[in-house]
């Protein structure tokens, strides 16, 4: 059933999520049956790791130094509290366009599939020597939401697709303009964790649009530093693992019996996969 869905050229599958990683990370994931949530500092998008200057939010008067101090507290809280899990998705194919020969060829190539992204294999899976994990989105979502039961200080944000846009005016205004409708005497220590600013955790520049990312985010106020690690047990959401074309055949991973295993190969730039656990 899963193999048919992975090889189905007729459409994208909204229920599947893909996570590319290196061999060493894959071993830890399988051993612990968990995924490590990322912090903002280790992302590759300047919108996330290069944060805003709190001083730009202030008016510069001597009696407003307290506002700047509170904004700096808020900035550090954002860096410490925010954790996320990022996946790749299939790209949706519009069946009405398949009468077009070019689009039909695009579908036949399977390059719209989340497991068939050569740049993702190169960038995140050790230049095709790593693996791609395949997860059931709905099952993983249930596991992710269980995290809020661990602490009253954990807030789960709605999971969603990343919005790719180079229009950054609204983001800049939301992050730095506290003059409109704000009281200088109010508490700004949670300014960057308010909903109107957290929504931009789901925006990236258009340069990253080919990742077709789907993101889970949370705020964990029990964390104290950006380096403090947080993990999620993925439960039964792991469906399959795909080995990259340069993966060492000698290495054997500890794969549960219910998790399907595949190998990928590229012929004339076109991806092929086949079962290796039968």
C-alpha positions as MATLAB code, in Angstrom:
seq = 'XXXXXXXXXXXXXXXXXXXXXXXXXXXXXXXXXXXXXXXXXXXXXXXXXXXXXXXXXXXXXXXXXXXXXXXXXXXXXXXXXXXXXXXXXXXXXXXXXXXXXXXXXXXXXXXXXXXXXXXXXXXXXXXXXXXXXXXXXXXXXXXXXXXXXXXXXXXXXXXXXXXXXXXXXXXXXXXXXXXXXXXXXXXXXXXXXXXXXXXXXXXXXXXXXXXXXXXXXXXXXXXXXXXXXXXXXXXXXXXXXXXXXXXXXXXXXXXXXXXXXXXXXXXXXXXXXXXXXX';
ca = [
       0.000    0.000    0.000;
       2.699    2.501    1.005;
       4.890    1.471   -1.932;
       2.037    2.229   -4.309;
       1.550    5.656   -2.735;
       5.251    6.467   -2.976;
       5.361    5.508   -6.656;
       2.038    7.043   -7.610;
       2.781    9.659  -10.260;
      -0.800   10.967  -10.397;
      -0.762   13.246   -7.341;
       0.938   14.366   -4.161;
       0.134   12.646   -0.859;
      -0.810   15.137    1.857;
      -0.596   12.494    4.589;
       3.140   11.819    4.210;
       6.047   13.814    5.623;
       9.743   13.360    4.800;
      12.792   14.031    6.952;
      16.290   13.902    5.441;
      19.256   13.263    7.707;
      22.779   11.869    7.931;
      23.690    8.287    8.824;
      24.925    9.236   12.303;
      21.735   11.134   13.082;
      19.609    8.315   11.659;
      21.254    5.844   14.040;
      20.431    8.055   17.042;
      16.870    8.575   15.854;
      16.268    4.846   15.501;
      18.037    3.948   18.721;
      16.051    6.445   20.800;
      12.880    6.314   18.689;
      12.757   10.072   18.863;
      13.530   13.225   16.903;
      15.396   16.224   18.261;
      13.516   19.495   17.922;
      15.503   22.317   16.320;
      16.164   25.729   17.806;
      16.189   28.961   15.830;
      19.935   29.494   16.244;
      20.786   26.430   14.144;
      18.500   27.159   11.204;
      19.920   28.275    7.853;
      17.533   31.170    7.193;
      18.637   34.648    8.373;
      14.981   35.430    9.089;
      15.303   32.978   11.969;
      18.899   32.845   13.234;
      19.732   36.549   12.745;
      17.206   38.206   14.984;
      16.039   41.761   15.166;
      17.678   44.612   17.048;
      15.473   45.435   20.011;
      16.943   48.940   20.112;
      15.130   49.758   16.861;
      11.834   49.326   18.688;
      12.568   52.109   21.164;
      12.393   55.854   20.929;
      15.838   56.409   22.417;
      14.848   58.593   25.357;
      16.595   58.040   28.659;
      13.376   57.016   30.433;
      12.733   54.309   27.841;
      15.804   52.219   28.627;
      13.543   49.939   30.651;
      11.549   49.142   27.473;
      14.731   48.142   25.696;
      15.756   45.957   28.641;
      12.409   44.173   28.548;
      12.613   43.672   24.787;
      16.043   42.102   25.191;
      14.560   39.690   27.729;
      11.842   38.858   25.212;
      14.390   38.293   22.442;
      16.370   35.883   24.626;
      13.182   34.084   25.605;
      12.293   33.609   21.946;
      15.704   32.103   21.250;
      15.465   29.791   24.272;
      11.796   28.770   24.178;
      11.041   28.156   20.475;
      11.512   24.619   19.174;
      10.401   23.162   15.863;
      10.323   20.042   13.719;
      10.663   20.505    9.974;
       9.621   18.119    7.220;
       9.461   18.060    3.447;
       6.206   17.320    1.577;
       5.105   16.144   -1.842;
       4.329   18.963   -4.222;
       0.733   18.968   -5.340;
       0.148   18.169   -9.010;
      -2.915   19.616  -10.699;
      -4.428   16.768  -12.707;
      -6.236   19.205  -14.995;
      -2.869   20.307  -16.373;
      -1.651   16.833  -17.295;
      -2.928   17.124  -20.815;
       0.064   19.380  -21.262;
       2.976   17.189  -22.407;
       5.517   19.066  -20.308;
       3.473   18.689  -17.118;
       2.778   15.027  -17.814;
       6.508   14.432  -18.156;
       7.022   16.251  -14.860;
       4.581   13.885  -13.164;
       6.125   10.804  -14.766;
       9.554   11.759  -13.406;
       8.289   11.631   -9.785;
      10.451   14.650   -8.974;
       7.524   16.272   -7.179;
       7.649   13.553   -4.519;
       9.031   14.466   -1.104;
      11.488   11.536   -1.199;
      12.787   12.515   -4.649;
      14.395   15.885   -3.928;
      18.001   15.683   -5.075;
      19.018   18.961   -3.413;
      17.558   17.793   -0.103;
      19.531   14.558   -0.415;
      22.663   16.604   -1.074;
      22.179   19.251    1.629;
      20.634   17.334    4.528;
      21.442   13.666    3.852;
      25.232   13.835    3.553;
      25.362   14.182   -0.230;
      23.166   11.101   -0.863;
      24.996    8.953    1.719;
      22.301    9.448    4.368;
      18.647    8.504    4.605;
      15.140    9.878    4.251;
      12.571    8.971    6.906;
       8.893    8.845    5.943;
       6.269    9.689    8.566;
       2.499    9.601    8.741;
       1.551   13.248    9.313;
      -1.626   12.619   11.285;
      -0.004   10.091   13.627;
       3.020   12.333   14.182;
       0.753   15.282   14.919;
      -0.906   13.330   17.736;
       2.519   12.519   19.188;
       3.573   16.161   18.929;
       0.459   17.365   20.722;
       1.214   14.967   23.585;
       4.192   17.170   24.470;
       1.883   19.742   26.057;
       0.876   17.158   28.651;
       4.453   17.084   29.933;
       4.323   20.639   31.245;
       1.856   23.490   31.656;
       4.619   25.716   30.260;
       4.531   24.104   26.804;
       2.380   25.778   24.167;
       1.771   23.969   20.873;
       1.352   26.213   17.830;
      -0.847   25.130   14.878;
       1.275   23.101   12.443;
       1.207   24.308    8.859;
       2.960   24.775    5.540;
       5.725   27.351    5.320;
       4.759   30.505    3.440;
       7.545   31.483    1.041;
       7.605   35.198    0.409;
      10.133   37.953   -0.177;
       7.600   40.522    1.003;
       9.044   41.364    4.421;
       7.481   44.751    5.183;
       4.776   43.360    7.444;
       7.270   41.180    9.300;
       9.558   44.143    9.974;
       6.658   46.266   11.180;
       5.412   43.546   13.524;
       8.845   42.966   15.034;
       9.960   46.511   15.731;
       7.132   49.036   15.751;
       5.777   49.191   19.298;
       4.814   52.835   19.039;
       1.388   52.254   17.512;
      -1.220   51.179   20.016;
       1.282   50.290   22.717;
       1.768   51.769   26.159;
       5.352   52.476   27.102;
       4.536   51.404   30.641;
       3.338   47.915   29.710;
       5.403   44.742   30.144;
       7.349   43.904   26.945;
       9.169   40.812   28.223;
       6.947   38.573   26.065;
       6.697   40.927   23.084;
       8.368   38.537   20.593;
       6.251   35.607   21.812;
       2.913   37.252   21.094;
       0.754   35.656   18.331;
       1.185   38.526   15.842;
       4.946   37.864   15.884;
       4.917   34.083   16.288;
       3.049   33.785   12.985;
       6.302   34.642   11.186;
       7.846   31.382   12.381;
       6.025   30.016    9.338;
       7.493   32.406    6.761;
      10.733   31.961    4.841;
      12.247   33.723    1.863;
      11.463   32.423   -1.613;
      14.975   30.991   -1.962;
      13.803   28.082    0.216;
      10.531   27.365   -1.588;
      11.772   24.150   -3.205;
      12.029   22.556    0.241;
       8.202   22.611    0.355;
       8.425   22.565    4.139;
       5.777   21.608    6.659;
       6.573   22.758   10.196;
       5.587   21.908   13.761;
       6.388   24.553   16.402;
       6.068   24.937   20.146;
       6.968   27.342   22.931;
       8.582   25.657   25.941;
       9.004   28.111   28.806;
      10.814   25.489   30.879;
      13.878   25.835   28.638;
      16.606   28.227   29.709;
      19.045   28.393   26.784;
      18.916   27.827   23.011;
      21.352   24.907   23.413;
      19.083   22.943   25.754;
      17.834   19.925   23.807;
      14.261   18.713   23.491;
      13.075   15.472   21.873;
       9.806   13.994   20.666;
       8.992   10.299   20.612;
       7.559    9.673   17.145;
       5.643    6.580   18.257;
       4.131    4.608   15.387;
       4.320    7.499   12.899;
       7.508    6.196   11.222;
       6.404    4.302    8.106;
       9.555    3.796    6.064;
      13.188    4.659    5.512;
      14.866    5.293    2.158;
      18.610    4.805    1.794;
      20.491    7.277   -0.396;
      22.266    6.071   -3.512;
      25.666    6.523   -1.837;
      24.602    4.837    1.411;
      27.104    2.140    2.478;
      25.487   -1.252    1.794;
      27.561   -2.874    4.542;
      25.953   -0.793    7.288;
      22.864   -2.331    8.852;
      20.471   -0.125   10.772;
      18.199   -1.352   13.551;
      14.893   -0.980   11.747;
      11.635   -2.204   13.359;
       9.916   -4.922   11.333;
       6.873   -2.773   10.629;
       8.991   -0.020    9.037;
       9.467   -0.548    5.305;
      12.906   -0.087    3.752;
      13.716    1.247    0.294;
      16.713    2.129   -1.816;
      16.856    5.080   -4.196;
      18.679    5.237   -7.494;
      18.889    8.018  -10.063;
      18.791    7.183  -13.791;
      19.193   10.136  -16.160;
      18.161   12.367  -13.268;
      14.978   10.396  -12.627;
      14.508    8.797   -9.174;
      13.601    5.143   -8.680;
      12.960    3.277   -5.432;
      12.583   -0.393   -4.612;
      11.958   -2.432   -1.469;
      15.000   -3.899    0.246;
      13.324   -5.576    3.216;
      11.218   -8.171    1.380;
];
